[in-house]
Amino acid sequence: MKKLFSLLLTAILMFTACSEKGNTSQQSSGEIDWPTKTVTITVPYNAGGDTDTYARLMARKLEEKFGQTFVIVNMTGGSGIVAAKTIMAEKPDGYNILFNHTGASLVQEATGTADFSYTDDFTNVATIAQDNTYVLVAKKGKWENLKAMIADAKANPGKIRYSQVHGSVTHYVASKLEDTMGIKLNKLDVGTGAAERLAAFMGDQVDLLAVNYINIKDYVEKGDFIILGVFANERNKGMEDFPTFKEQGYDIVSSKNYEIKFPKGADEKMVQKLSQAIKEITEDKEFVEQLKKYYAIPFYRDAETTSKEDKEEVARLKEYFK
């Protein structure tokens, strides 16, 4: 009887030791218990624009993956700077995320519009999507085509009104338009988000609007707006009728990458966990199809690649804006 008891005790001890060893192995594997509550995703623009739309598509998929709520908060001001500073001040505990795009952030950093660094003062997590559908539009009847607009601009320097947000992709595009075409535009700040700037354009406060195609698609299809050019290397699928600036003789290309950032100092295990989830989302058929509706594409970059390539782009932009 004693021998049987001894054997049972030995077996129990061995099982306990193995279990503890297994638990230790699991803990050291990099798994982290996150998220355990609601996560806030801050979007630096009004609801309804491209950035807000892609953030909401992502949030829905993250909720499916993690079983927690991911809330979108729209925080405008300073073309994204107000939202960025708000997130910078939060604890790096994984429950506050900045979802922004490089069309604004990297230009702000390169021009000094932002008094902080998007590439150094946050913890990059990943890139989730890319939009190559940035277009320059005018109202129908204003000009027949790009050539006519350029002729008018040269004949009347500073007369044509263009919607520009300082330290954003509209700023970069305006500089390229003026430099490559030899024209002078009257650059006006009529709002930061796409919705605000579109309203100003509709209200005849400006003559030219640079914006993502999805924001003005309905007006183009109804014949109210004409597209003078697309800031892409080649014609986009679904937008084959619209010429690029490049094919019209002007090398002006601009794309926007949509990124996810934590406040600086976030746990590396948490970064890896969210980054892996983002990667899986970019491979999700439903998500890809949703992006197609907005003429955007899934574009995954991990934290390291996002940081490296963003820094390279900032360096290039700094040279341009010298």
TIPA-582056 format. One record per residue (C-alpha): residue number from 1; residue in one letter; chain; x, y negated, z negated. Coordinates in Angstrom, 1 decimal, m for minus. Layout:
REM TIPA-582056
+-----+----+----+--------+--------+--------+
|   i | aa | ch |      u |      v |      w |
+-----+----+----+--------+--------+--------+
| NUM |  A |  A |      X |      Y |      Z |
...
+-----+----+----+--------+--------+--------+
//
This chain:
REM TIPA-582056
+-----+----+----+--------+--------+--------+
|   i | aa | ch |      u |      v |      w |
+-----+----+----+--------+--------+--------+
|   1 |  M |  A |    0.0 |    0.0 |    0.0 |
|   2 |  K |  A |    2.8 |   m2.3 |   m0.9 |
|   3 |  K |  A |    4.5 |   m1.5 |    2.4 |
|   4 |  L |  A |    1.4 |   m2.3 |    4.3 |
|   5 |  F |  A |    1.0 |   m5.6 |    2.5 |
|   6 |  S |  A |    4.6 |   m6.4 |    3.2 |
|   7 |  L |  A |    4.2 |   m5.7 |    6.9 |
|   8 |  L |  A |    1.1 |   m7.9 |    7.1 |
|   9 |  L |  A |    2.8 |  m10.7 |    5.2 |
|  10 |  T |  A |    5.8 |  m10.5 |    7.6 |
|  11 |  A |  A |    3.4 |  m10.6 |   10.6 |
|  12 |  I |  A |    1.6 |  m13.7 |    9.3 |
|  13 |  L |  A |    4.8 |  m15.5 |    8.6 |
|  14 |  M |  A |    6.1 |  m14.7 |   12.1 |
|  15 |  F |  A |    2.8 |  m15.9 |   13.7 |
|  16 |  T |  A |    2.9 |  m19.1 |   11.6 |
|  17 |  A |  A |    6.5 |  m19.8 |   12.7 |
|  18 |  C |  A |    5.7 |  m19.2 |   16.3 |
|  19 |  S |  A |    2.7 |  m21.5 |   16.1 |
|  20 |  E |  A |    4.7 |  m24.3 |   14.5 |
|  21 |  K |  A |    7.4 |  m23.8 |   17.1 |
|  22 |  G |  A |    4.7 |  m24.1 |   19.8 |
|  23 |  N |  A |    3.3 |  m27.3 |   18.3 |
|  24 |  T |  A |    6.7 |  m28.8 |   18.1 |
|  25 |  S |  A |    7.3 |  m27.9 |   21.7 |
|  26 |  Q |  A |    4.0 |  m29.5 |   22.7 |
|  27 |  Q |  A |    4.7 |  m32.7 |   20.8 |
|  28 |  S |  A |    8.2 |  m33.0 |   22.3 |
|  29 |  S |  A |    6.8 |  m32.4 |   25.8 |
|  30 |  G |  A |    5.9 |  m36.1 |   26.1 |
|  31 |  E |  A |    2.2 |  m35.9 |   25.5 |
|  32 |  I |  A |    0.7 |  m38.9 |   23.7 |
|  33 |  D |  A |   m2.8 |  m39.3 |   22.2 |
|  34 |  W |  A |   m3.9 |  m42.2 |   24.4 |
|  35 |  P |  A |   m6.5 |  m43.6 |   24.9 |
|  36 |  T |  A |   m8.6 |  m43.0 |   21.9 |
|  37 |  K |  A |  m10.8 |  m46.1 |   22.3 |
|  38 |  T |  A |  m12.0 |  m48.7 |   24.8 |
|  39 |  V |  A |   m9.3 |  m50.1 |   27.1 |
|  40 |  T |  A |   m9.6 |  m53.7 |   28.4 |
|  41 |  I |  A |   m8.5 |  m54.4 |   32.0 |
|  42 |  T |  A |   m8.0 |  m58.2 |   32.5 |
|  43 |  V |  A |   m8.5 |  m59.4 |   36.1 |
|  44 |  P |  A |   m7.2 |  m63.0 |   36.7 |
|  45 |  Y |  A |  m10.0 |  m63.9 |   39.1 |
|  46 |  N |  A |  m13.8 |  m64.1 |   39.3 |
|  47 |  A |  A |  m16.0 |  m61.1 |   39.8 |
|  48 |  G |  A |  m16.7 |  m60.1 |   43.4 |
|  49 |  G |  A |  m13.2 |  m60.7 |   45.0 |
|  50 |  D |  A |  m10.8 |  m58.1 |   46.2 |
|  51 |  T |  A |   m8.8 |  m57.9 |   43.0 |
|  52 |  D |  A |  m11.9 |  m57.5 |   40.9 |
|  53 |  T |  A |  m13.3 |  m54.9 |   43.2 |
|  54 |  Y |  A |  m10.2 |  m52.7 |   43.3 |
|  55 |  A |  A |   m9.9 |  m52.9 |   39.5 |
|  56 |  R |  A |  m13.5 |  m51.7 |   39.0 |
|  57 |  L |  A |  m12.9 |  m48.8 |   41.4 |
|  58 |  M |  A |   m9.9 |  m47.8 |   39.4 |
|  59 |  A |  A |  m11.6 |  m48.3 |   36.0 |
|  60 |  R |  A |  m14.4 |  m45.9 |   37.1 |
|  61 |  K |  A |  m11.9 |  m43.2 |   37.9 |
|  62 |  L |  A |   m9.9 |  m43.7 |   34.7 |
|  63 |  E |  A |  m13.1 |  m43.3 |   32.7 |
|  64 |  E |  A |  m13.6 |  m40.0 |   34.4 |
|  65 |  K |  A |  m10.1 |  m38.9 |   33.7 |
|  66 |  F |  A |   m9.8 |  m40.0 |   30.0 |
|  67 |  G |  A |  m13.4 |  m39.9 |   28.8 |
|  68 |  Q |  A |  m13.0 |  m43.5 |   27.4 |
|  69 |  T |  A |  m14.5 |  m46.8 |   28.4 |
|  70 |  F |  A |  m12.4 |  m49.1 |   30.6 |
|  71 |  V |  A |  m13.9 |  m52.6 |   30.5 |
|  72 |  I |  A |  m13.1 |  m55.3 |   33.1 |
|  73 |  V |  A |  m12.7 |  m58.8 |   31.8 |
|  74 |  N |  A |  m12.5 |  m61.6 |   34.4 |
|  75 |  M |  A |  m10.2 |  m64.4 |   33.2 |
|  76 |  T |  A |   m9.6 |  m67.3 |   35.6 |
|  77 |  G |  A |   m7.2 |  m70.2 |   35.4 |
|  78 |  G |  A |   m3.8 |  m71.1 |   36.9 |
|  79 |  S |  A |   m4.1 |  m68.6 |   39.8 |
|  80 |  G |  A |   m3.6 |  m65.8 |   37.3 |
|  81 |  I |  A |   m1.2 |  m67.5 |   34.9 |
|  82 |  V |  A |   m3.8 |  m67.8 |   32.1 |
|  83 |  A |  A |   m4.7 |  m64.1 |   32.2 |
|  84 |  A |  A |   m1.0 |  m63.1 |   32.4 |
|  85 |  K |  A |   m0.1 |  m65.2 |   29.3 |
|  86 |  T |  A |   m3.0 |  m63.8 |   27.4 |
|  87 |  I |  A |   m1.9 |  m60.2 |   28.1 |
|  88 |  M |  A |    1.7 |  m61.1 |   27.3 |
|  89 |  A |  A |    0.6 |  m62.1 |   23.8 |
|  90 |  E |  A |   m1.3 |  m58.8 |   23.1 |
|  91 |  K |  A |    0.2 |  m55.8 |   21.3 |
|  92 |  P |  A |    1.8 |  m53.3 |   23.6 |
|  93 |  D |  A |   m0.5 |  m50.5 |   22.3 |
|  94 |  G |  A |   m2.0 |  m49.6 |   25.6 |
|  95 |  Y |  A |   m5.4 |  m51.1 |   25.1 |
|  96 |  N |  A |   m4.9 |  m54.3 |   27.1 |
|  97 |  I |  A |   m3.9 |  m54.1 |   30.8 |
|  98 |  L |  A |   m3.2 |  m56.7 |   33.4 |
|  99 |  F |  A |   m4.5 |  m55.9 |   36.9 |
| 100 |  N |  A |   m3.1 |  m58.4 |   39.4 |
| 101 |  H |  A |   m1.7 |  m58.6 |   42.9 |
| 102 |  T |  A |    1.8 |  m59.6 |   44.2 |
| 103 |  G |  A |    0.4 |  m62.2 |   46.5 |
| 104 |  A |  A |    0.1 |  m64.5 |   43.5 |
| 105 |  S |  A |    2.5 |  m63.2 |   40.9 |
| 106 |  L |  A |    5.7 |  m62.9 |   42.9 |
| 107 |  V |  A |    5.2 |  m66.3 |   44.6 |
| 108 |  Q |  A |    4.6 |  m67.9 |   41.2 |
| 109 |  E |  A |    7.8 |  m66.4 |   39.9 |
| 110 |  A |  A |    9.8 |  m67.3 |   42.9 |
| 111 |  T |  A |    8.6 |  m71.0 |   43.0 |
| 112 |  G |  A |    8.8 |  m71.5 |   39.2 |
| 113 |  T |  A |    5.1 |  m72.1 |   39.0 |
| 114 |  A |  A |    5.0 |  m69.6 |   36.2 |
| 115 |  D |  A |    7.3 |  m70.2 |   33.2 |
| 116 |  F |  A |    7.7 |  m66.5 |   32.7 |
| 117 |  S |  A |    8.7 |  m63.5 |   34.8 |
| 118 |  Y |  A |    6.1 |  m61.0 |   36.0 |
| 119 |  T |  A |    9.0 |  m58.6 |   36.8 |
| 120 |  D |  A |   10.7 |  m58.8 |   33.4 |
| 121 |  D |  A |    8.2 |  m60.0 |   30.8 |
| 122 |  F |  A |    5.7 |  m57.1 |   31.2 |
| 123 |  T |  A |    5.9 |  m53.3 |   31.2 |
| 124 |  N |  A |    5.1 |  m52.2 |   34.8 |
| 125 |  V |  A |    3.0 |  m49.1 |   35.0 |
| 126 |  A |  A |    2.3 |  m48.5 |   38.7 |
| 127 |  T |  A |    1.0 |  m49.9 |   42.0 |
| 128 |  I |  A |   m2.4 |  m48.5 |   43.1 |
| 129 |  A |  A |   m3.4 |  m50.2 |   46.4 |
| 130 |  Q |  A |   m2.2 |  m52.4 |   49.2 |
| 131 |  D |  A |   m4.2 |  m54.9 |   51.4 |
| 132 |  N |  A |   m2.8 |  m55.9 |   54.8 |
| 133 |  T |  A |   m5.9 |  m57.7 |   56.0 |
| 134 |  Y |  A |   m5.0 |  m61.3 |   55.1 |
| 135 |  V |  A |   m6.5 |  m63.5 |   57.8 |
| 136 |  L |  A |   m6.7 |  m67.1 |   58.8 |
| 137 |  V |  A |  m10.2 |  m68.2 |   59.6 |
| 138 |  A |  A |  m12.0 |  m71.2 |   61.0 |
| 139 |  K |  A |  m15.7 |  m71.9 |   61.6 |
| 140 |  K |  A |  m17.0 |  m71.1 |   65.0 |
| 141 |  G |  A |  m16.8 |  m74.1 |   67.3 |
| 142 |  K |  A |  m13.9 |  m75.8 |   65.5 |
| 143 |  W |  A |  m11.3 |  m74.3 |   67.7 |
| 144 |  E |  A |  m11.5 |  m71.6 |   70.4 |
| 145 |  N |  A |   m8.3 |  m69.8 |   69.3 |
| 146 |  L |  A |   m5.0 |  m70.2 |   67.5 |
| 147 |  K |  A |   m3.4 |  m72.1 |   70.4 |
| 148 |  A |  A |   m6.1 |  m74.8 |   70.2 |
| 149 |  M |  A |   m5.7 |  m75.1 |   66.4 |
| 150 |  I |  A |   m1.9 |  m75.6 |   66.8 |
| 151 |  A |  A |   m2.4 |  m78.2 |   69.5 |
| 152 |  D |  A |   m4.8 |  m80.1 |   67.3 |
| 153 |  A |  A |   m2.5 |  m79.9 |   64.3 |
| 154 |  K |  A |    0.4 |  m81.3 |   66.4 |
| 155 |  A |  A |   m1.7 |  m84.1 |   67.8 |
| 156 |  N |  A |   m3.0 |  m85.0 |   64.3 |
| 157 |  P |  A |   m0.3 |  m84.2 |   61.7 |
| 158 |  G |  A |   m1.8 |  m83.8 |   58.2 |
| 159 |  K |  A |   m5.3 |  m84.0 |   59.4 |
| 160 |  I |  A |   m6.4 |  m80.3 |   59.3 |
| 161 |  R |  A |   m7.4 |  m79.4 |   55.8 |
| 162 |  Y |  A |   m6.1 |  m76.0 |   54.4 |
| 163 |  S |  A |   m7.2 |  m74.3 |   51.2 |
| 164 |  Q |  A |   m4.0 |  m73.7 |   49.2 |
| 165 |  V |  A |   m3.5 |  m72.5 |   45.6 |
| 166 |  H |  A |    0.0 |  m73.5 |   44.5 |
| 167 |  G |  A |    2.1 |  m70.5 |   43.6 |
| 168 |  S |  A |    0.0 |  m68.0 |   45.5 |
| 169 |  V |  A |    0.0 |  m66.2 |   48.8 |
| 170 |  T |  A |   m1.9 |  m69.1 |   50.3 |
| 171 |  H |  A |    1.1 |  m71.3 |   49.3 |
| 172 |  Y |  A |    3.5 |  m68.9 |   51.1 |
| 173 |  V |  A |    1.3 |  m68.6 |   54.1 |
| 174 |  A |  A |    0.9 |  m72.4 |   54.5 |
| 175 |  S |  A |    4.7 |  m72.9 |   54.4 |
| 176 |  K |  A |    5.2 |  m70.2 |   57.0 |
| 177 |  L |  A |    2.5 |  m71.7 |   59.2 |
| 178 |  E |  A |    4.1 |  m75.1 |   59.1 |
| 179 |  D |  A |    7.6 |  m73.9 |   59.5 |
| 180 |  T |  A |    7.0 |  m71.5 |   62.4 |
| 181 |  M |  A |    4.5 |  m73.6 |   64.3 |
| 182 |  G |  A |    6.0 |  m77.0 |   63.7 |
| 183 |  I |  A |    2.9 |  m78.4 |   62.2 |
| 184 |  K |  A |    1.8 |  m80.3 |   59.1 |
| 185 |  L |  A |   m1.3 |  m79.3 |   57.2 |
| 186 |  N |  A |   m3.3 |  m81.2 |   54.5 |
| 187 |  K |  A |   m3.1 |  m78.6 |   51.8 |
| 188 |  L |  A |   m5.9 |  m78.9 |   49.2 |
| 189 |  D |  A |   m6.6 |  m77.0 |   46.0 |
| 190 |  V |  A |  m10.3 |  m76.2 |   46.1 |
| 191 |  G |  A |  m10.3 |  m73.2 |   43.7 |
| 192 |  T |  A |   m8.2 |  m70.2 |   42.8 |
| 193 |  G |  A |  m10.4 |  m67.2 |   43.5 |
| 194 |  A |  A |  m11.6 |  m66.0 |   46.9 |
| 195 |  A |  A |  m15.2 |  m66.8 |   46.0 |
| 196 |  E |  A |  m14.5 |  m70.4 |   45.0 |
| 197 |  R |  A |  m12.4 |  m71.1 |   48.1 |
| 198 |  L |  A |  m14.9 |  m69.5 |   50.4 |
| 199 |  A |  A |  m17.6 |  m71.8 |   48.9 |
| 200 |  A |  A |  m15.4 |  m74.8 |   49.5 |
| 201 |  F |  A |  m14.9 |  m73.7 |   53.1 |
| 202 |  M |  A |  m18.6 |  m73.2 |   53.6 |
| 203 |  G |  A |  m19.2 |  m76.6 |   52.2 |
| 204 |  D |  A |  m16.8 |  m78.2 |   54.7 |
| 205 |  Q |  A |  m14.2 |  m79.2 |   52.1 |
| 206 |  V |  A |  m11.5 |  m77.5 |   54.1 |
| 207 |  D |  A |  m11.0 |  m76.5 |   57.8 |
| 208 |  L |  A |   m8.8 |  m73.4 |   57.4 |
| 209 |  L |  A |   m9.1 |  m70.5 |   55.0 |
| 210 |  A |  A |   m6.6 |  m67.8 |   54.4 |
| 211 |  V |  A |   m8.3 |  m64.8 |   52.7 |
| 212 |  N |  A |   m8.7 |  m61.1 |   52.7 |
| 213 |  Y |  A |  m10.9 |  m59.9 |   55.6 |
| 214 |  I |  A |  m13.5 |  m58.2 |   53.3 |
| 215 |  N |  A |  m14.4 |  m61.6 |   51.8 |
| 216 |  I |  A |  m15.5 |  m63.0 |   55.1 |
| 217 |  K |  A |  m16.4 |  m59.9 |   57.1 |
| 218 |  D |  A |  m20.1 |  m60.6 |   57.2 |
| 219 |  Y |  A |  m19.7 |  m64.1 |   58.5 |
| 220 |  V |  A |  m17.3 |  m62.9 |   61.2 |
| 221 |  E |  A |  m19.8 |  m60.3 |   62.3 |
| 222 |  K |  A |  m22.6 |  m62.8 |   62.4 |
| 223 |  G |  A |  m20.5 |  m65.1 |   64.5 |
| 224 |  D |  A |  m20.2 |  m67.9 |   62.0 |
| 225 |  F |  A |  m16.4 |  m67.6 |   61.6 |
| 226 |  I |  A |  m13.6 |  m66.8 |   64.0 |
| 227 |  I |  A |  m10.3 |  m65.2 |   63.0 |
| 228 |  L |  A |   m7.3 |  m67.1 |   64.4 |
| 229 |  G |  A |   m4.8 |  m64.4 |   63.3 |
| 230 |  V |  A |   m4.0 |  m61.6 |   60.9 |
| 231 |  F |  A |   m0.9 |  m61.7 |   58.7 |
| 232 |  A |  A |    0.1 |  m58.1 |   59.5 |
| 233 |  N |  A |    2.7 |  m56.2 |   61.5 |
| 234 |  E |  A |    0.1 |  m54.6 |   63.7 |
| 235 |  R |  A |   m3.7 |  m54.5 |   64.2 |
| 236 |  N |  A |   m5.5 |  m52.9 |   61.3 |
| 237 |  K |  A |   m7.8 |  m49.9 |   61.8 |
| 238 |  G |  A |  m11.4 |  m51.3 |   62.0 |
| 239 |  M |  A |  m10.0 |  m54.7 |   62.8 |
| 240 |  E |  A |   m8.7 |  m53.9 |   66.3 |
| 241 |  D |  A |  m10.4 |  m57.0 |   67.9 |
| 242 |  F |  A |   m8.4 |  m59.4 |   65.8 |
| 243 |  P |  A |   m4.8 |  m60.3 |   67.0 |
| 244 |  T |  A |   m1.9 |  m60.5 |   64.5 |
| 245 |  F |  A |    0.2 |  m63.7 |   64.3 |
| 246 |  K |  A |    3.2 |  m61.5 |   65.3 |
| 247 |  E |  A |    1.7 |  m60.6 |   68.7 |
| 248 |  Q |  A |    0.9 |  m64.3 |   69.2 |
| 249 |  G |  A |    4.5 |  m65.2 |   68.8 |
| 250 |  Y |  A |    4.7 |  m66.1 |   65.1 |
| 251 |  D |  A |    6.4 |  m63.8 |   62.7 |
| 252 |  I |  A |    4.2 |  m64.3 |   59.7 |
| 253 |  V |  A |    3.4 |  m61.2 |   57.7 |
| 254 |  S |  A |    1.9 |  m61.0 |   54.2 |
| 255 |  S |  A |    0.5 |  m58.0 |   52.3 |
| 256 |  K |  A |   m0.8 |  m57.8 |   48.7 |
| 257 |  N |  A |    0.1 |  m55.0 |   46.3 |
| 258 |  Y |  A |   m2.3 |  m54.4 |   43.4 |
| 259 |  E |  A |   m0.4 |  m53.5 |   40.2 |
| 260 |  I |  A |   m1.1 |  m52.4 |   36.6 |
| 261 |  K |  A |    0.9 |  m53.8 |   33.7 |
| 262 |  F |  A |    1.1 |  m53.4 |   30.0 |
| 263 |  P |  A |    2.5 |  m56.1 |   27.6 |
| 264 |  K |  A |    6.2 |  m55.7 |   27.3 |
| 265 |  G |  A |    7.4 |  m53.0 |   24.9 |
| 266 |  A |  A |    4.7 |  m50.4 |   25.7 |
| 267 |  D |  A |    5.6 |  m46.8 |   24.9 |
| 268 |  E |  A |    7.3 |  m45.0 |   27.8 |
| 269 |  K |  A |    5.1 |  m41.9 |   27.2 |
| 270 |  M |  A |    2.0 |  m44.0 |   27.6 |
| 271 |  V |  A |    3.4 |  m45.6 |   30.7 |
| 272 |  Q |  A |    4.1 |  m42.2 |   32.2 |
| 273 |  K |  A |    0.6 |  m40.9 |   31.3 |
| 274 |  L |  A |   m1.2 |  m43.8 |   32.9 |
| 275 |  S |  A |    1.1 |  m43.9 |   35.9 |
| 276 |  Q |  A |    0.4 |  m40.2 |   36.6 |
| 277 |  A |  A |   m3.3 |  m40.9 |   36.4 |
| 278 |  I |  A |   m2.9 |  m43.7 |   38.9 |
| 279 |  K |  A |   m1.0 |  m41.4 |   41.2 |
| 280 |  E |  A |   m3.8 |  m38.9 |   41.1 |
| 281 |  I |  A |   m6.4 |  m41.6 |   41.7 |
| 282 |  T |  A |   m4.6 |  m42.7 |   44.9 |
| 283 |  E |  A |   m5.0 |  m39.1 |   46.1 |
| 284 |  D |  A |   m8.7 |  m38.9 |   45.1 |
| 285 |  K |  A |  m10.9 |  m38.7 |   48.2 |
| 286 |  E |  A |  m13.7 |  m40.7 |   46.9 |
| 287 |  F |  A |  m11.4 |  m43.5 |   45.8 |
| 288 |  V |  A |   m9.6 |  m43.5 |   49.2 |
| 289 |  E |  A |  m13.0 |  m43.7 |   51.0 |
| 290 |  Q |  A |  m14.1 |  m46.6 |   48.8 |
| 291 |  L |  A |  m10.9 |  m48.5 |   49.6 |
| 292 |  K |  A |  m11.4 |  m47.9 |   53.3 |
| 293 |  K |  A |  m14.7 |  m49.8 |   53.1 |
| 294 |  Y |  A |  m12.7 |  m52.8 |   52.0 |
| 295 |  Y |  A |  m10.0 |  m52.2 |   54.6 |
| 296 |  A |  A |   m7.4 |  m51.5 |   51.9 |
| 297 |  I |  A |   m5.2 |  m48.4 |   51.5 |
| 298 |  P |  A |   m4.1 |  m46.4 |   48.5 |
| 299 |  F |  A |   m0.5 |  m47.3 |   47.8 |
| 300 |  Y |  A |    1.2 |  m45.6 |   44.8 |
| 301 |  R |  A |    4.5 |  m46.8 |   43.3 |
| 302 |  D |  A |    5.7 |  m45.6 |   39.9 |
| 303 |  A |  A |    6.9 |  m48.1 |   37.3 |
| 304 |  E |  A |   10.6 |  m48.0 |   38.3 |
| 305 |  T |  A |    9.9 |  m48.5 |   42.0 |
| 306 |  T |  A |    7.3 |  m51.2 |   41.4 |
| 307 |  S |  A |    9.8 |  m53.1 |   39.3 |
| 308 |  K |  A |   12.7 |  m52.6 |   41.7 |
| 309 |  E |  A |   10.8 |  m53.6 |   44.8 |
| 310 |  D |  A |    9.1 |  m56.6 |   43.1 |
| 311 |  K |  A |   12.5 |  m58.0 |   42.0 |
| 312 |  E |  A |   13.8 |  m57.6 |   45.6 |
| 313 |  E |  A |   10.8 |  m59.5 |   46.9 |
| 314 |  V |  A |   11.1 |  m62.3 |   44.3 |
| 315 |  A |  A |   14.8 |  m62.7 |   45.4 |
| 316 |  R |  A |   13.7 |  m63.0 |   49.1 |
| 317 |  L |  A |   11.0 |  m65.5 |   48.3 |
| 318 |  K |  A |   13.4 |  m67.6 |   46.2 |
| 319 |  E |  A |   15.7 |  m67.9 |   49.2 |
| 320 |  Y |  A |   12.7 |  m68.9 |   51.4 |
| 321 |  F |  A |   11.5 |  m71.6 |   49.0 |
| 322 |  K |  A |   14.9 |  m73.1 |   48.3 |
+-----+----+----+--------+--------+--------+
//
